[in-house]
């Protein structure tokens, strides 16, 4: 704006941020692969608009599945090496993805990495997938490491979704993601969102299904044919985690060490174990709906359901039967399957614009934060040095 325009308006005009293309990457705890979502964001006034332009899920090879599954028990050297190798592997996937979709050119890559440890009570979280390697090998700037700062500020480091849910899906009061771990966000009022991890979901369901020789229980058919094991359901519901108030988060290690052993005595009853796991999950969701909303709760709010569990027909039937106070809706397949990668792209956008992306009301941290470490691509690093 020139001086004359400034004089006419009394102040410089603040232009909306320019449109951005951001590639979001998510590697979930269910170990089903890497989700890539090429997203486009733009502004209409104060409303953020978006679309997923290209997307793909790339399953892990048996080598990478076994490597990631075994990593928590490996040495520090193996962990450090895998952190770098996994970053290089993600860069290979990204380069192949962009070659297959030459019309999509991202301004930034936003990568969650793969969670190996998450123990906020010990101020400790670890997501592997070296952002420096990704940036170096793709020649694209990378935002990553979205949890460690919150944990350092006494937060849970999770969930990351609430502000994204509020901005991207404003028509829904609740957002439920049924991934490896189920988490729920309340965004139904003008106040800050509230959210938390609810219970193990696909991580447990898939582990039980694999004992029968399949990767997952398609449509929940095995669970539907089983019966609830009362003593197992009681043991699950009695776990101390469920008495903790929000904010709260779950870690993969807790599931491996505390939850899965409860199912071990029933390895010869996989259908019943699946049925019990689903019953446990939907009742924990139902128990969380009112506390999240607090005094603003009224029946009939719409709830968005995403993640692989949204395709589990029997799980969705039980959710609607047990938790009737919310009108649960499953959106388009693209949003269901790539919502977490979309979330990462959103966090990348907020990092580029230096906006607060995680609220202390959500995680219990000592302050709100702009999340994400940033690795600048080569040309931008040179420009930065020239300006010093």
N, C-alpha and C positions, 0 to 999 in steps of 0.2 A: 504494500500500500504506500502511495506517495504522500508527501506532506499535505497536499491539498485535500486528499481524501480523509486524512486524519483530522484536519481542521473541520471538515463538514460533519463528521460523526462524533467528534469530541474525544474519540479513543480509537486506537488501532482495532480493526476488525479481527476477531478470532475465528480463523477458518477451521472447519472440522478436520480431523485427521484424514490423511489420504487413505484410499482403499489399500488393503494388504492381502497378499496371498501367503498363507502359513501352512506348512505341512506338519500335521500332528502325528506323533508316534506313541503307541501304547503297547507295552508287553505286560500282560496281566498275570495274576497269580495262578490262574487255572492252567497256564502253560500251553495254551492252544495256538499260540503264534503271535506275530506282530501285526497290529492294525496300523495302516497308514491312511490318513484322510487329508487330501489336499483341499483346504478350505479357502473361501474368499469372504472377506469382511469389508463392509462399507457402512457409512452413516447416512441416515435420513433424519436431519435435525438432531434430536437427542436420542433417537432410537438406533440401536445397532442392528444391522441386517447382515445376513450370512447365508451361505450355501456351501454344501460339499460338492466340489466339482469333479473330483476323482477319488476313488477309495479302493482299497484292496486289503485282504487279510492274507498274510503269508505264513502258513503253518511252519512250526519248527521241524527241522529234520530230527530223526531219532537221536543223532549225535548231540544236537543242541538241547533237545528235551532232557536227555540223560544228564548232560553236563550241568544244566541249570537246576535240575531236581536235586542233584547231589552236592551242589556248591556249598550249602550251609555247613556241611560237615568237613569241608576241605581246609587245607592250610592257608595261611595268610598269603603265601606266594601264589598259590593257585587262584585265590580270590583276586589278587592284584592283576595277574595275567589275564584272567577271564574278563575283568572290567575293561581292559584295553581291547582284547580280542572281540568282545561282544560289541564294543563301539565300532570297530572296523567292520564287523559283520552287518551292523545296522547301516553303515555307510554304503556297503555293497547293495543291500536291499533298496536303499533310497535311490542310488544311481540307476539301478535296473528299473525301478518304478518310474523314474522321471524319463528314462529312455523310452519306455512303453507309452508314456503320456507326454509327448513333446510339447503339447500346447499349454502345459501347466509349469510355471516357473516360480517357485516360492521365494519370497523375500526373507524367510526365516524357517528354520526347522525347530520344532518344539518337541523334545523327547523326554518322556517320563523315565526311561530306563527300566530295568527289571529289579524289583525289590527282593533282596536277599535276607535282610534283617530289618525289623521295625520294632523298636522297644522304646517308646517315648518316655516311659517311667525312668529309664536309665539315660535319657537324653541321647538316644542313639538310633539312627536310621541309616540304611545303606541301599542305594539304587545303583546298579552297575550299568555301564554303557558309556564309555569315555566320550564326553561331548567334544573334547579337543580333537580326537580321532575322527569323529563324524564330520566336524567342520573342515578339517584338513583334507579329507578324502572326497568331500562333496563340493568344496569351495563355496559353501553357503554358511552363513552365520547360524549358530545353534544356541538355543536356550534350553537349559536342563537343570537337574538338581533342585527340584521344586519343593522339597520337604525339609531339608536339613536346617535352614535358617529358622523355621517355625519351631522345630524341636529344640534348637539352641535357646530359643526365647520361651522355653517352658510350655510349648504347645504340643498338641498331639501329632502335628504334621499331617493330619488327615481329618476329614476328607477335603479334597481339593476342589470339589465340584460346586459348592453353594453359590458363589457369585456368578459362575458360568450358567448355572441353572436359572438364576434370577434374570440374567440378561438375555439368554438365548431362548428360554421357554417361559416367558412371563405369564402365559395363560394358565400355567399349572401351579397349584399351591404346594404340591409335593412332587419330588423327583426321587424315584426309587431305582437304583442300579443293581441288578442281579448279576454281578460278575463273580469272580472267585470269592469275594467277600461282598455281602450286601450292605449298601449304605443308603441312607435316607436323608433328604434335605427338605426343610420347610421354608418356603419363600412366600407364604400367603398373605403377608401384611407389608406395610411400608417400613417396618423395622428391619434390622439386620437379620439375615438368614440364620437358621440354626440347623445343625446337621450332626451326623455321627455314623459310625459303623454299627451295624445291627447284629449280624451273626454270620458265620460261615455259610457260603452258598455253593457255587459250582465247584469250588476247590474240594469240598467234601463229597458232593454228589458225584463228581467225575472220578474221585479216588475209589469210591465204592463200585461204580460202574466198571472200572478197569479190572476189578477182581473177577469179573465175568467174561473178560476178553474183549470188551468194547470200550471205545474212548469216552462215551457218554450215554446216558439213558435217553434215547430219542423220544421226544414228546412226553417223557415221564411215564412211559408204558410200564416199565418194570415196577416203578414206585406205585402206580395205580393198582397193580396186581398184588401188592403186599399189604401187610397189616402192621399197625403201630406196635412197637415193642415198649410196653409201659415203663419198665425199669430203665430202659435206655433213654426214653424221653424225659423221665424224671431227672436222671443224672445230667443230661444236657441242660435242662432248664435251671438246674441248681448251681451251675457254674457261676463263680463269683463275679465274672465280668458283667453279667446281666443286671446286677444290682448297682452298677456304677452309673452315676448321672451323666448326661451329656455336658460337654463334649467328651467323646471317647473314641478310641480307634483300636483296631485289631491288627495283629501281625501274623505273618505266615508261620513263624516259629511257634507261636501259641497254638495255632491250629494243629501243627504237626505233633507237638508235644502233649497237648491237653485234650484236644477234641478227637482226633483220629484214633487214639488208643481206646476211647470209650466204645468205638465201633468194632474193635478187633475181636471180641468174643462172639461176634455175630457174622463173621466172615462167611459162614455157611448159610446165611440167610440174607443175601444181598437185596432181594426185593423188599423184605421187611425193614432192612436198614435204610434203604432209600425212602421208603414211606415215612419212617420215623424222622429222618433228616428234614424232609419237606415239612412235616407237621411242626417240628421245632422251629424252622425258619419262619413260617407264616405266622405262628403265634408270637414270635419275637418282634416281627414287623408290626403286628396288631398292638402289641404292648408299647410300641414306640411312637405311634401316630399321635396320641393325645399329649404326651409329655413334650414332644417337639413343638407343637403349636401353642401349648400353654393355654392361657385364658382366651386366646383367639380361636380356639378350636370350635368348629361347627361341622356337623355331618354334611356330606355332599360335595366337599372339595374334590377337584380333579387331581389325579395323580398320574404322572408320566412314568412308565416302566420301560427300562432299557437293559442292555446286557444280554448275554446268552441265555439267562434264565427266563427271559421274556418269551422264548420259543419253547419252553417246557410247558406243554399244554396242561398237564396235570397240576404243576406248581401254580400256574395262573388260576386254574379252577379253585384250588384250595385257598389261594390268596383272596379271591373275590368272595368265597364262602365265609371265611373267617374274619376278614377285615372289611366289613360292609360299609363302614363310615366314609370310605374314600371311593370315588369313582375311578378305578384304575383303567388307564388307557395305554395301549401299545401303539406307538407311532409307526412310521414307515420303516421297512426293513433297513434302509440305509442309516437311519438315526439309531435304531436298536443296536445294530452291529458296530457302528463307528462312533457312538456317543463319547466314549472315553478318549478316542483320538481327537475328536472335535474339541473336547475339554482341554486337551493339551495345546491345541492350536489357539484356543481362546487365551490360555495362560501365556502363550508366546506373544499374542497381540498385546495383552496388558503389560507384559514385560517391556516390549518395544516402546509403549506409550508411557511407561513408568507409572502405571496406575496401581493402586492397592488391589491385590488379588486374593488375599487371605485375611479374614477378619478374626480378631481375638474372640469375638462372640461365638465363632465356629469351633476353634481349636483350643481355646483357653490360654493362648499365648499372652505375653505381657503387652503386646502392641500389635496393631495392624501392620501388614508388610506388602512390599512389592517383591514377588517371588521370582526366583530363577537366576542361576549363574549364566553368563553370556560369553560365548566364544565367537569372536568376529572373524569373518572369512578373510583370506589373505589380502585382497585388494583394500578392504576396509581397514585392516590393521596398518597397512602402509600409509593410507591417508591419515589415520590417527597419529602416527608417529611424525608425519610431516607437519602436523599442526601443533606439535608440542614446542 
